[in-house]
Amino acid sequence: MDERNRRTIASYATYAEAERAVDYLSDQGFPVERVTIIGHDLRIVERVVGRLNYGKAALSGAASGALPGVLIGWLFGLFNWLDPVVSALLLALYGLIFGAVVGALLGLLMYAMQRGRRDFASVSAMQPGRYEVVTDTEVADRAVGLLDQLGIPETGKAAAEG
């Protein structure tokens, strides 16, 4: 993709607005394969979801280990040619138990190694501050005209003039 032949046609505060603009262009028959949504001003947002202690660390580790344990056990069970269904279910159960135990132990170990420096659980995500809708310069004027009809705030005017 050659960025020199591209032009920003609109800028939005949320992804939903940028998505709505591209969807509108698509509904109007615009060649959306020539459109790109670009997120700018990335920031990491970490949402604290609760206090962490040994019990919660073990429970979280057990949950994290259980799913891989089930999947690995089930896959190994499928290789039993004599009775693959029973073997797969039985080994999946053993995998669930083994994965949960190992996960719980690792969760406890990781929590203990932090020595109280991080006694909370959180979820991290990257969030752009704004979203630009960009298209090829040959079709940019048509896209700006269509988006002006849509009427979402911050649509194309400043970008088209720049």
C-alpha positions as CSV (number, residue, x, y, z in Angstrom):
1,M,0.0,0.0,0.0
2,D,1.6,3.3,-1.1
3,E,0.7,5.9,1.5
4,R,1.6,8.8,-0.9
5,N,-1.5,8.1,-3.0
6,R,-3.8,8.0,0.0
7,R,-5.8,10.7,1.7
8,T,-7.6,11.0,5.0
9,I,-11.3,11.7,4.2
10,A,-12.7,11.7,7.8
11,S,-11.6,11.4,11.4
12,Y,-13.7,10.0,14.2
13,A,-13.5,9.7,18.0
14,T,-14.7,6.1,18.1
15,Y,-14.3,3.0,16.0
16,A,-18.1,2.6,15.8
17,E,-18.3,5.9,14.0
18,A,-15.5,5.0,11.5
19,E,-17.1,1.6,10.9
20,R,-20.5,3.3,10.3
21,A,-18.9,5.6,7.8
22,V,-17.3,2.8,5.9
23,D,-20.5,0.8,6.0
24,Y,-22.4,3.8,4.6
25,L,-19.9,4.1,1.8
26,S,-20.4,0.4,1.0
27,D,-24.2,0.8,1.0
28,Q,-23.7,3.6,-1.6
29,G,-21.8,1.4,-3.9
30,F,-18.4,3.0,-3.1
31,P,-15.4,0.7,-3.7
32,V,-14.6,0.0,-0.1
33,E,-11.6,-2.2,-0.9
34,R,-9.9,1.2,-1.4
35,V,-10.7,2.3,2.2
36,T,-8.6,1.8,5.3
37,I,-9.4,2.6,9.0
38,I,-6.3,3.7,10.9
39,G,-6.2,4.1,14.7
40,H,-4.0,6.9,16.0
41,D,-2.7,8.0,19.3
42,L,-2.5,4.6,20.9
43,R,-2.6,4.2,24.6
44,I,-2.6,1.3,27.0
45,V,-5.6,1.2,29.3
46,E,-5.4,-1.2,32.2
47,R,-8.7,-1.8,34.0
48,V,-8.3,-3.1,37.6
49,V,-10.9,-5.9,38.1
50,G,-10.2,-6.8,41.7
51,R,-7.9,-7.6,44.6
52,L,-5.6,-10.6,44.2
53,N,-4.7,-13.0,46.9
54,Y,-3.4,-16.6,47.1
55,G,-6.8,-18.2,46.6
56,K,-7.7,-16.0,43.6
57,A,-4.2,-16.5,42.1
58,A,-4.6,-20.3,42.4
59,L,-8.1,-20.2,41.0
60,S,-7.0,-18.1,38.0
61,G,-4.1,-20.4,37.4
62,A,-6.3,-23.4,37.5
63,A,-8.7,-21.9,35.0
64,S,-5.8,-21.0,32.7
65,G,-4.4,-24.5,32.9
66,A,-7.6,-26.5,32.6
67,L,-8.5,-25.6,29.0
68,P,-5.1,-26.5,27.5
69,G,-5.2,-29.7,29.6
70,V,-8.5,-30.7,28.2
71,L,-7.5,-30.0,24.6
72,I,-4.2,-31.9,24.9
73,G,-5.9,-34.8,26.6
74,W,-8.6,-35.0,24.0
75,L,-6.1,-34.8,21.1
76,F,-4.1,-37.7,22.6
77,G,-7.3,-39.7,23.1
78,L,-8.1,-39.4,19.4
79,F,-5.0,-41.3,18.5
80,N,-6.3,-44.5,20.2
81,W,-7.4,-46.6,17.2
82,L,-9.4,-49.1,19.2
83,D,-11.8,-46.8,21.0
84,P,-11.1,-43.2,20.2
85,V,-14.3,-41.7,21.7
86,V,-13.9,-43.2,25.2
87,S,-10.2,-42.6,25.2
88,A,-10.6,-39.0,24.1
89,L,-13.2,-38.3,26.8
90,L,-11.2,-40.0,29.5
91,L,-7.9,-38.4,28.6
92,A,-9.7,-35.0,28.3
93,L,-10.9,-35.4,31.9
94,Y,-7.4,-36.4,33.1
95,G,-6.0,-33.4,31.1
96,L,-8.5,-31.1,32.7
97,I,-7.5,-32.3,36.2
98,F,-3.8,-32.2,35.5
99,G,-4.0,-28.8,33.7
100,A,-6.0,-27.3,36.6
101,V,-3.5,-28.6,39.2
102,V,-0.4,-27.5,37.3
103,G,-2.1,-24.1,36.5
104,A,-3.0,-23.6,40.2
105,L,0.5,-24.3,41.3
106,L,2.0,-22.0,38.7
107,G,-0.5,-19.3,39.6
108,L,0.5,-19.6,43.3
109,L,4.2,-19.6,42.4
110,M,3.9,-16.5,40.2
111,Y,1.9,-14.7,42.9
112,A,4.4,-15.6,45.6
113,M,7.3,-14.4,43.5
114,Q,5.8,-10.9,43.2
115,R,6.0,-10.5,47.0
116,G,3.0,-8.2,47.3
117,R,4.1,-5.8,44.6
118,R,1.0,-6.4,42.5
119,D,-1.9,-7.4,44.7
120,F,-4.6,-6.7,42.1
121,A,-5.9,-8.3,38.9
122,S,-6.4,-6.3,35.8
123,V,-7.2,-6.4,32.1
124,S,-5.1,-4.4,29.6
125,A,-6.1,-3.2,26.2
126,M,-4.7,-0.8,23.6
127,Q,-7.1,2.0,22.6
128,P,-6.6,4.5,19.8
129,G,-7.5,8.1,20.6
130,R,-9.0,8.7,17.2
131,Y,-9.7,6.8,13.9
132,E,-9.0,8.1,10.4
133,V,-10.8,6.8,7.4
134,V,-8.3,6.9,4.5
135,T,-8.9,6.1,0.8
136,D,-7.1,6.4,-2.5
137,T,-6.7,10.0,-3.8
138,E,-8.5,9.1,-7.0
139,V,-11.8,8.4,-5.2
140,A,-11.3,10.6,-2.1
141,D,-13.5,13.5,-3.3
142,R,-16.4,11.1,-4.0
143,A,-16.0,9.5,-0.6
144,V,-16.0,12.9,1.1
145,G,-19.2,13.9,-0.8
146,L,-20.9,10.7,0.3
147,L,-19.9,11.1,3.9
148,D,-21.1,14.7,4.0
149,Q,-24.6,13.2,3.3
150,L,-24.3,10.8,6.2
151,G,-23.9,13.6,8.7
152,I,-21.7,12.0,11.4
153,P,-19.9,14.9,13.3
154,E,-16.2,15.4,12.4
155,T,-16.8,14.0,8.9
156,G,-14.4,14.8,6.2
157,K,-14.5,18.6,6.0
158,A,-11.1,19.5,7.5
159,A,-9.5,16.4,6.0
160,A,-10.8,17.3,2.5
161,E,-9.6,20.8,2.7
162,G,-6.1,19.7,4.0
